[in-house]
């Protein structure tokens, strides 16, 4: 990376990573991570495949709280 930066190749490399490429990359990354996040939020692990109700309730409440704070602060005048 340092060699590319010092040689001036970084500007040529940045032309390849347009906002469209970055958006597609982040979308695919999100799809791949979705399963892991859901398993973690439900308390599922390699040793136990049962859903932990306490973890599900806590995760759901956390998501609702985040959405409430986000949308409430966003639409205040």
C-alpha positions in Angstrom: 0.0 0.0 0.0 2.8 2.4 0.8 4.5 1.6 -2.5 1.3 2.3 -4.4 0.8 5.5 -2.5 4.3 6.7 -3.0 4.3 5.8 -6.7 1.1 7.8 -7.4 -1.0 4.8 -8.2 -3.6 5.5 -5.6 -5.5 8.0 -7.7 -5.8 5.4 -10.5 -6.9 2.8 -7.9 -9.5 5.1 -6.5 -11.2 5.5 -9.9 -12.1 1.8 -9.7 -14.0 2.2 -6.4 -16.9 4.3 -7.4 -19.9 4.9 -5.1 -21.8 2.2 -7.0 -19.0 -0.4 -6.4 -18.8 0.5 -2.7 -22.6 0.3 -2.3 -22.8 -3.1 -3.9 -19.9 -4.3 -1.8 -21.5 -3.1 1.5 -24.9 -4.6 0.5 -23.3 -8.0 -0.2 -21.3 -7.8 3.1 -24.6 -7.0 5.0 -26.3 -10.0 3.5 -23.4 -12.2 4.6 -23.3 -10.9 8.1 -27.1 -10.9 8.6 -27.2 -14.6 9.6 -24.5 -14.3 12.1 -26.1 -11.2 13.7 -29.5 -12.9 13.9 -28.0 -16.0 15.5 -26.2 -13.9 18.0 -29.3 -11.8 18.8 -31.3 -15.0 19.4 -28.6 -16.6 21.6 -27.8 -19.4 19.3 -24.3 -20.8 19.5 -22.3 -23.7 18.1 -22.9 -25.8 21.3 -26.6 -24.8 21.7 -29.1 -24.4 18.9 -32.0 -23.5 21.1 -33.3 -19.9 21.0 -32.8 -18.0 24.2 -36.0 -16.0 24.9 -34.2 -13.5 27.2 -31.7 -12.6 24.4 -34.5 -12.3 21.8 -36.5 -10.0 24.1 -33.5 -7.9 24.9 -32.4 -7.6 21.3 -35.9 -6.7 20.1 -36.2 -4.0 22.8 -32.8 -2.6 21.9 -33.7 -2.4 18.2 -37.1 -0.7 19.1 -35.3 1.8 21.4 -32.7 2.6 18.7 -35.4 3.1 16.0 -37.4 5.3 18.4 -34.4 7.5 19.3 -33.3 7.7 15.6 -36.7 8.6 14.1 -37.7 10.9 17.0 -34.5 12.9 16.8 -34.6 13.0 13.0 -38.1 14.4 12.7 -38.1 17.0 15.4 -38.4 20.6 14.2 
